[in-house]
Amino acid sequence: MPSWVECEFVVGADDRAELEEFVAPFLHVEEPGIFHHYLPCPEALMERDAPFRGSAEQEAELIARYGASTCLDWQMINWGIKWGDCFTSLMNFNPAGSPVMSGRWDLTAWQVIFTTQFPWGLPDAGLVGLSTKFPRLTFGLLNCRHEDWDFIGDLVIKDGEVLKNTIHAPTEEELRDAGYFDD
């Protein structure tokens, strides 16, 4: 059973049309998988569980072609976590029905917010992958909280570069403020 990291997954842009294009595939999906949609695991690895079962030659061929021989290994390399974003939902809608809004953070003019959970850790490799695929968009994991309180904080990446990283082990005061300890 995984331990979960809860976050607000924020995608921002200065050009509203670019952001609307990014979010369009998720407007009518109950549980969008952002990583599965934009950074999908190669089909040839989808049926391959870890550990690899096959010949050494088959494994070497898959690694040469995809950088991994199993779906799990590919996800860990390309997303930084297995399974991708889970329990993801589009959080904000304005009255016109568009999920795009302004004012959530000061890094971009327009943002869309998803709530999501990640198993065991943060998908820093996945954010880098998304940000290099969409270099004009900014990707952020805000208000991250590991369910076991191993870490909290924010991570923001644009065009493959980390703009902000405040992920850290929480202090006793932060745990108290979050209601983890009774006074």
C-alpha positions as CSV (number, residue, x, y, z in Angstrom):
1,M,0.0,0.0,0.0
2,P,1.6,3.3,-1.0
3,S,1.9,6.3,1.2
4,W,0.4,9.3,-0.7
5,V,1.6,12.8,-1.4
6,E,-1.3,15.3,-1.8
7,C,-0.7,18.4,-4.0
8,E,-2.3,21.1,-6.0
9,F,-0.9,20.5,-9.5
10,V,-0.9,24.0,-11.1
11,V,-0.2,24.7,-14.7
12,G,0.3,28.3,-15.7
13,A,0.9,30.4,-18.8
14,D,1.0,34.0,-19.9
15,D,-0.9,33.0,-23.1
16,R,-4.4,31.8,-22.1
17,A,-4.9,30.0,-25.4
18,E,-1.8,27.8,-24.8
19,L,-3.1,26.9,-21.4
20,E,-6.6,26.1,-22.7
21,E,-5.0,23.8,-25.3
22,F,-3.1,22.0,-22.6
23,V,-6.1,21.4,-20.4
24,A,-8.7,20.6,-23.1
25,P,-8.1,16.8,-23.0
26,F,-9.1,16.8,-19.3
27,L,-12.3,18.9,-19.4
28,H,-14.7,16.0,-19.6
29,V,-12.7,13.2,-18.0
30,E,-13.6,12.1,-14.5
31,E,-10.0,11.3,-13.5
32,P,-7.5,12.7,-15.9
33,G,-4.0,11.2,-15.9
34,I,-1.8,14.0,-16.9
35,F,1.4,12.0,-17.2
36,H,-0.3,9.1,-18.9
37,H,-1.8,11.5,-21.5
38,Y,1.2,13.7,-22.2
39,L,4.2,11.4,-21.3
40,P,2.8,7.9,-21.9
41,C,4.8,4.8,-21.3
42,P,5.7,3.1,-24.6
43,E,3.1,0.5,-25.6
44,A,5.9,-2.2,-25.9
45,L,6.5,-1.8,-22.1
46,M,2.9,-1.7,-20.9
47,E,2.6,-5.5,-20.4
48,R,6.1,-5.8,-18.9
49,D,6.2,-6.1,-15.1
50,A,9.2,-5.8,-12.9
51,P,11.4,-7.7,-12.6
52,F,12.0,-8.3,-16.3
53,R,11.1,-11.8,-17.6
54,G,12.7,-12.6,-20.9
55,S,16.0,-13.2,-22.4
56,A,19.0,-10.9,-21.8
57,E,18.9,-10.0,-25.5
58,Q,15.3,-8.9,-25.3
59,E,16.0,-6.9,-22.2
60,A,19.0,-5.2,-23.8
61,E,16.9,-4.4,-26.9
62,L,14.2,-2.7,-24.9
63,I,16.7,-0.7,-22.8
64,A,18.4,0.4,-26.0
65,R,15.1,1.5,-27.5
66,Y,13.2,2.9,-24.5
67,G,15.8,3.3,-21.7
68,A,14.0,0.7,-19.6
69,S,12.9,-2.9,-19.9
70,T,9.6,-2.7,-17.9
71,C,6.8,-0.2,-17.5
72,L,7.7,0.4,-13.8
73,D,11.3,1.1,-14.6
74,W,10.3,3.5,-17.4
75,Q,7.9,5.3,-15.1
76,M,10.5,5.7,-12.4
77,I,13.0,7.1,-14.9
78,N,10.6,9.4,-16.8
79,W,8.2,10.4,-14.1
80,G,10.2,9.9,-10.9
81,I,7.3,7.8,-9.5
82,K,5.3,4.8,-10.5
83,W,1.7,5.0,-11.6
84,G,1.8,8.7,-12.4
85,D,-0.8,11.2,-11.0
86,C,-3.6,9.4,-9.2
87,F,-7.1,10.6,-8.0
88,T,-6.5,13.7,-10.2
89,S,-9.4,16.1,-10.7
90,L,-9.7,19.5,-12.3
91,M,-10.3,21.9,-9.4
92,N,-11.2,25.3,-10.6
93,F,-13.9,26.4,-13.1
94,N,-15.0,30.0,-13.7
95,P,-18.7,30.8,-14.5
96,A,-18.0,30.7,-18.3
97,G,-17.0,27.0,-17.9
98,S,-13.4,27.5,-18.5
99,P,-11.0,26.1,-16.0
100,V,-8.5,28.9,-16.7
101,M,-8.3,31.6,-14.1
102,S,-6.0,34.3,-12.9
103,G,-4.6,35.3,-9.6
104,R,-3.5,32.0,-8.0
105,W,0.2,32.7,-8.1
106,D,2.3,35.5,-9.4
107,L,4.5,33.4,-11.9
108,T,2.0,33.5,-14.8
109,A,-1.1,35.5,-15.9
110,W,-3.3,32.4,-16.2
111,Q,-3.5,29.1,-14.3
112,V,-5.4,25.9,-14.0
113,I,-5.4,23.8,-10.9
114,F,-5.7,20.1,-10.5
115,T,-5.8,18.3,-7.2
116,T,-3.9,15.1,-7.3
117,Q,-2.0,12.5,-5.3
118,F,1.3,10.8,-6.1
119,P,2.5,7.4,-4.6
120,W,5.5,7.6,-2.4
121,G,7.1,10.8,-3.7
122,L,7.1,13.7,-6.1
123,P,7.3,13.4,-9.9
124,D,10.1,15.8,-10.4
125,A,11.3,13.9,-13.5
126,G,7.7,14.0,-14.9
127,L,7.5,17.8,-14.3
128,V,10.8,18.2,-16.1
129,G,9.4,16.1,-19.0
130,L,6.2,18.1,-19.2
131,S,8.1,21.4,-19.0
132,T,10.4,20.5,-21.8
133,K,7.5,19.3,-23.9
134,F,5.6,22.5,-23.1
135,P,8.4,25.1,-22.6
136,R,6.1,28.1,-22.5
137,L,4.0,26.6,-19.6
138,T,5.0,26.6,-15.9
139,F,4.3,23.5,-13.8
140,G,4.0,23.6,-10.1
141,L,3.2,21.3,-7.2
142,L,1.9,23.5,-4.5
143,N,1.0,22.7,-0.9
144,C,2.6,19.3,-1.1
145,R,2.1,17.1,1.9
146,H,3.3,13.6,2.4
147,E,0.7,11.6,4.4
148,D,3.3,10.4,6.8
149,W,4.6,14.0,7.1
150,D,8.0,13.1,5.7
151,F,8.0,16.3,3.7
152,I,6.0,19.4,2.8
153,G,6.5,22.4,0.4
154,D,6.3,23.5,-3.2
155,L,8.1,22.7,-6.5
156,V,7.8,24.8,-9.6
157,I,9.5,24.1,-13.0
158,K,9.5,25.8,-16.4
159,D,11.4,24.7,-19.5
160,G,13.3,22.1,-17.6
161,E,14.5,24.5,-14.9
162,V,13.6,24.5,-11.3
163,L,12.2,28.0,-10.4
164,K,11.2,27.2,-6.8
165,N,11.9,24.2,-4.5
166,T,10.8,24.5,-0.9
167,I,10.3,20.7,-0.3
168,H,11.6,19.9,3.2
169,A,11.1,17.9,6.3
170,P,8.5,19.8,8.3
171,T,9.5,21.4,11.6
172,E,7.7,20.7,14.8
173,E,6.0,24.1,14.5
174,E,4.8,23.3,10.9
175,L,3.4,20.0,12.1
176,R,1.6,21.7,15.0
177,D,0.2,24.3,12.7
178,A,-1.1,21.6,10.4
179,G,-2.9,19.9,13.4
180,Y,-0.6,16.9,13.5
181,F,0.1,17.3,17.2
182,D,-2.5,18.2,19.8
183,D,-1.5,21.1,22.1
